[in-house]
Amino acid sequence: MPSMSAPFEPATFYDGLSARRRDVVVRFDADAVSILEGGDILARWPGAELILTGRDGTSVTLARAGNEARAVFTAPGAYGRVLAQLPDVRGRERRARRALWATVLASVATVAGVYAAMPWFASLVVALTPLDYERDLGTMAAADVAAFFAGPKGRASCHAEAGGAALDKLVARLSSDAAPRFPYVVEVLDTPRVNALALPGGRIFLFRGLVEKAGDESELAGVLAHEMAHVDARHPLQSLVRGMSLSVLADVLMGDAAMGNLSTVLMATSYSRASESHADEGAIAKLETAGIGAGGMARFFERLSDKERDAYFGLPDFLSTHPASEARAERARQAPQSGRAVLTDGEWRALQSICTSNPPLSAM
């Protein structure tokens, strides 16, 4: 029989190999604990390997690091008595908790630092990227976008001849402000969504829903000028670099399985508010140079502002990646409002019906 001079405490023992429950006593020696059943030692755990795996104020679970076996103490007052016998274990637990929080805070600081440096990093990468390479990226991205929207009909872009000619005429007028880095390649996607997007290398997509719902050519010209300004500033490539960098960082820190959805979201994040404001200013300059005026752009943002006010859910201005539409409308109202028409009434109607008058695939 072991000496009774060392403290003993009743416990329930699980060997980690089966569901068998054993009523035991645990003896606390100077450098170890022993698990005893009927005087027989079932296990002896060195003090340096002891960990507390669970405690709720009335019970405490003791285990050996790297082992599934555990001893659960539930007798009245056992919580305090066991912890009193294991001061080193409590110290290790505190140190482990502090280390965990230090790791978490270091990770957060790393992410915050990288995020803060991302605009500078993205601008550097863009500055070092050859225009030909950016144009190739845009071509590949445009193919992916077109394939996504093609669906079962097998075609994403609208190619009605009269509507295409009208669109080319509008693009040519808006291009008169300066020689762009890239020739603008503008297409209309056959989707009812009211949207537009710019890709690296001068590729721009207008969505059919936007073209059909535009009040007049000046409203569409305002949106198109905005996307062209994004292209001029190489914002699409900056956004791509920023999204890919954050995605890689998230996957490195937390793993693919944990961060897959977050990485996708980051990759799809739209431009920063600063980029959007910069594109608005560039669009107003393009409209003024083209003699179109910013009245249509102001009306477009006014309608967006009305929809934002009507929406049940909405982000405050300081949480949104886009500046508030009312503020953008006000900026456009400060510019010359009126101008000369680019398209005739017939050309505008042709542009708005560029998708509904699409030739069949067999005729293309």
C-alpha positions in Angstrom: 0.0 0.0 0.0 1.3 3.5 -0.7 2.1 5.9 2.1 -0.9 7.8 3.3 1.2 10.9 4.1 0.6 12.5 0.7 -2.8 14.2 0.1 -5.5 12.1 -1.5 -8.6 13.1 -3.3 -11.5 11.0 -4.6 -12.1 11.2 -8.4 -13.7 9.6 -11.4 -11.2 8.2 -13.8 -11.5 7.6 -17.6 -8.6 5.8 -19.3 -9.3 7.5 -22.7 -9.4 4.1 -24.4 -13.0 3.1 -23.4 -16.1 4.5 -21.9 -15.5 2.7 -18.6 -15.9 4.9 -15.5 -13.7 4.1 -12.5 -14.0 5.4 -8.9 -10.4 6.1 -7.9 -8.4 8.2 -5.5 -5.6 10.6 -6.7 -2.5 10.9 -4.6 -0.6 14.2 -4.9 3.1 13.6 -4.6 5.8 16.3 -4.7 6.6 15.8 -8.4 3.7 13.7 -9.8 0.1 12.4 -9.2 -0.8 8.8 -9.0 -4.2 7.3 -9.9 -5.1 4.4 -7.6 -7.9 1.9 -7.6 -8.2 -0.5 -4.7 -4.5 0.2 -3.8 -3.3 -0.5 -7.4 -1.7 2.3 -9.4 -3.5 2.7 -12.7 -1.4 5.6 -13.9 1.3 8.0 -12.7 1.5 11.4 -14.3 4.6 13.6 -13.9 3.9 17.0 -12.5 5.5 18.8 -15.4 3.0 17.1 -17.8 -0.2 17.9 -15.9 -2.9 20.2 -17.4 -6.3 21.4 -16.4 -8.7 20.6 -19.2 -11.9 21.8 -17.7 -13.2 23.6 -14.6 -16.5 25.2 -13.7 -16.1 26.3 -10.1 -17.5 23.1 -8.6 -15.5 20.5 -10.4 -12.1 20.3 -12.1 -10.7 17.9 -14.7 -7.0 16.9 -14.6 -5.2 15.3 -17.5 -1.8 14.5 -18.8 -0.6 16.4 -21.8 -0.9 14.3 -25.0 -3.1 11.7 -23.3 -6.8 11.2 -23.5 -7.1 9.8 -20.0 -8.6 12.2 -17.4 -9.5 12.4 -13.7 -12.6 14.4 -12.7 -12.9 15.7 -9.2 -16.5 16.6 -8.0 -16.4 16.2 -4.2 -17.5 19.3 -2.3 -14.5 21.7 -2.0 -12.4 19.6 -4.4 -11.9 22.5 -6.8 -10.0 24.6 -4.3 -8.1 21.6 -2.8 -6.9 20.3 -6.1 -5.8 23.7 -7.3 -4.0 24.2 -4.0 -2.0 21.0 -4.7 -1.1 22.1 -8.2 0.3 25.6 -8.1 2.6 24.9 -11.0 -0.3 23.7 -13.2 -2.2 26.9 -12.5 0.9 28.9 -13.5 1.3 27.0 -16.7 -2.4 27.6 -17.5 -2.0 31.3 -17.0 1.1 31.5 -19.1 -0.6 29.5 -21.9 -3.5 31.8 -21.8 -1.3 34.8 -22.0 0.7 33.3 -24.9 -2.6 32.6 -26.7 -3.7 36.2 -26.4 -0.3 37.4 -27.4 -0.5 35.3 -30.5 -4.0 36.6 -31.3 -3.0 40.2 -30.8 0.1 39.7 -32.8 -2.0 38.3 -35.7 -4.5 41.1 -35.5 -1.6 43.7 -35.5 -0.1 41.9 -38.5 -3.3 42.0 -40.4 -4.0 45.6 -39.4 -0.5 46.6 -40.5 -0.7 44.8 -43.8 -4.1 46.3 -44.4 -2.9 49.8 -43.7 0.1 49.3 -46.0 -2.0 47.7 -48.7 -2.8 50.9 -50.7 0.9 51.7 -50.9 1.8 48.2 -51.8 -0.9 47.9 -54.5 0.2 51.2 -56.0 3.8 50.0 -56.1 2.8 46.8 -57.8 0.6 48.6 -60.4 3.4 51.1 -61.1 5.8 48.2 -61.9 3.3 46.2 -64.0 3.7 46.6 -67.8 0.7 47.9 -69.6 0.8 44.9 -72.0 0.6 42.5 -69.0 -2.3 44.5 -67.5 -4.1 44.4 -70.9 -3.7 40.6 -71.0 -5.1 40.3 -67.4 -8.1 42.3 -68.5 -8.7 40.1 -71.5 -8.6 37.0 -69.3 -10.9 38.5 -66.7 -13.3 39.7 -69.4 -13.6 36.1 -70.7 -14.3 34.8 -67.2 -17.0 37.5 -66.7 -18.6 36.8 -70.1 -18.6 33.0 -69.4 -20.3 33.6 -66.0 -23.1 35.7 -67.6 -23.5 33.6 -70.7 -25.6 30.9 -69.1 -27.6 28.5 -71.2 -28.1 30.9 -74.0 -24.4 30.7 -74.8 -23.8 34.4 -75.2 -23.2 37.2 -72.7 -22.5 40.3 -74.8 -25.0 42.2 -77.0 -24.0 42.9 -80.5 -26.8 44.6 -82.3 -25.2 46.6 -85.1 -27.1 49.9 -84.7 -26.8 49.8 -80.9 -23.1 48.9 -81.0 -22.5 51.8 -83.4 -24.3 54.2 -81.0 -22.2 52.9 -78.0 -19.0 53.4 -80.0 -20.0 56.9 -80.8 -20.6 57.7 -77.1 -17.3 56.1 -76.1 -15.4 58.1 -78.7 -16.9 61.4 -77.5 -16.0 60.6 -73.9 -12.4 59.7 -75.0 -11.7 63.2 -76.3 -10.3 64.5 -73.0 -6.8 62.8 -73.4 -5.0 59.9 -74.9 -5.9 57.0 -72.5 -3.3 54.4 -71.4 -5.5 51.7 -73.0 -8.1 51.8 -75.7 -11.5 51.5 -74.1 -13.2 48.3 -75.0 -16.9 48.6 -73.9 -19.5 45.9 -74.1 -23.1 45.5 -72.9 -23.8 42.3 -70.9 -27.2 40.7 -71.5 -28.3 40.7 -67.8 -31.1 42.7 -66.1 -28.8 43.8 -63.3 -28.4 47.6 -63.0 -24.6 47.8 -62.8 -21.3 48.4 -64.6 -17.8 47.3 -64.0 -14.3 48.1 -65.2 -11.5 45.5 -65.6 -7.8 45.9 -65.9 -6.5 47.0 -69.3 -9.4 49.1 -70.5 -12.2 46.5 -70.5 -15.6 47.9 -69.4 -18.9 46.1 -69.1 -22.3 47.9 -68.9 -25.2 45.7 -67.9 -28.4 45.6 -69.9 -30.5 46.6 -66.9 -28.4 49.8 -66.6 -28.7 50.7 -70.2 -32.5 50.1 -70.3 -33.2 52.0 -67.1 -31.0 55.1 -67.8 -33.3 58.1 -68.2 -31.3 59.5 -71.1 -27.9 59.3 -72.8 -26.4 61.8 -70.3 -27.2 59.5 -67.4 -25.5 56.6 -69.1 -22.6 58.8 -70.2 -22.1 59.7 -66.5 -21.8 56.0 -65.5 -19.6 55.2 -68.5 -17.3 58.2 -67.8 -17.0 57.0 -64.2 -15.8 53.5 -65.3 -13.5 55.1 -67.8 -11.9 57.2 -65.0 -11.4 54.0 -63.0 -9.5 52.6 -66.1 -7.4 55.7 -66.5 -6.3 55.5 -62.8 -5.7 51.7 -63.1 -8.0 51.2 -60.1 -9.1 47.7 -61.4 -5.6 46.4 -61.2 -5.0 48.0 -57.8 -8.2 46.3 -56.5 -7.1 43.0 -57.9 -3.7 43.2 -56.2 -5.2 44.3 -52.9 -7.8 41.5 -52.9 -5.3 38.8 -53.9 -2.8 40.0 -51.2 -5.4 40.0 -48.4 -6.7 36.6 -49.5 -3.2 35.1 -49.4 -2.6 36.7 -45.9 -5.9 35.3 -44.6 -5.2 31.8 -45.8 -1.7 31.8 -44.4 -2.9 33.0 -41.0 -6.0 30.9 -40.6 -5.9 28.2 -43.3 -7.8 27.6 -46.5 -10.7 25.7 -44.9 -11.3 28.4 -42.3 -10.9 31.4 -44.6 -12.1 30.3 -48.0 -15.3 32.3 -47.8 -13.6 35.4 -46.4 -10.9 35.2 -49.1 -13.6 35.2 -51.8 -15.3 38.2 -50.2 -12.1 40.1 -50.1 -11.3 39.3 -53.7 -14.7 40.7 -54.7 -14.5 43.8 -52.6 -15.2 47.0 -54.6 -13.0 50.0 -54.8 -12.2 52.1 -51.8 -14.1 55.3 -51.1 -11.1 57.3 -52.1 -11.0 55.5 -55.5 -14.7 56.1 -56.1 -14.4 59.8 -55.3 -11.4 60.0 -57.6 -13.4 58.3 -60.4 -16.3 60.7 -59.8 -14.0 63.7 -60.3 -12.5 62.1 -63.4 -15.9 61.4 -64.8 -17.0 65.0 -64.3 -13.9 66.2 -66.1 -14.6 63.8 -69.0 -18.2 65.0 -69.3 -17.2 68.6 -69.3 -14.5 68.1 -71.9 -16.9 66.1 -74.1 -19.5 68.9 -73.8 -22.1 66.6 -72.4 -22.4 68.2 -68.9 -22.8 66.5 -65.5 -26.6 66.9 -65.2 -27.3 63.3 -66.1 -24.7 62.1 -63.7 -26.3 64.2 -60.9 -29.8 62.8 -61.7 -28.5 59.2 -61.7 -27.0 59.6 -58.2 -30.2 61.4 -57.0 -32.2 58.3 -58.0 -29.7 56.1 -56.3 -30.0 58.3 -53.2 -33.8 57.9 -53.2 -33.4 54.1 -53.4 -30.9 54.2 -50.5 -33.4 56.1 -48.3 -36.2 53.7 -49.2 -34.1 50.6 -48.4 -34.9 49.0 -45.0 -31.3 48.1 -44.4 -28.4 50.4 -45.2 -24.9 51.1 -44.1 -24.0 54.5 -42.7 -21.8 56.6 -45.0 -18.7 56.0 -42.9 -19.1 52.2 -43.2 -19.8 52.1 -46.9 -17.0 51.5 -49.5 -18.9 54.0 -51.8 -19.5 57.6 -50.8 -23.1 58.4 -50.1 -25.0 58.9 -53.4 -26.4 62.3 -52.2 -22.9 63.6 -51.7 -21.9 62.3 -55.1 -25.0 63.9 -56.7 -24.1 67.2 -55.0 -20.5 67.0 -56.4 -21.9 66.5 -59.9 -24.4 69.4 -59.4 -21.4 71.7 -58.9 -20.2 71.1 -62.5 -21.8 72.5 -65.6 -25.1 70.7 -66.1 -26.1 71.1 -69.7 -24.4 70.2 -72.9 -24.9 69.1 -76.4 -26.4 65.7 -77.3 -24.1 63.0 -78.6 -26.7 60.6 -80.0 -29.8 61.2 -82.1 -33.1 60.0 -80.7 -32.9 57.0 -83.0 -29.4 56.2 -81.9 -30.3 56.4 -78.3 -33.3 54.0 -78.9 -30.9 51.6 -80.7 -28.5 51.7 -77.8 -31.2 51.0 -75.3 -32.4 48.0 -77.4 -28.9 46.7 -78.1 -29.7 43.4 -76.4 -33.3 42.9 -77.4 -32.4 43.3 -81.1 -29.4 41.0 -80.9 -28.9 38.9 -84.0 -29.3 35.1 -83.5 -26.1 33.2 -82.8 -26.4 31.4 -86.1 -26.2 34.8 -87.9 -23.0 35.9 -86.1 
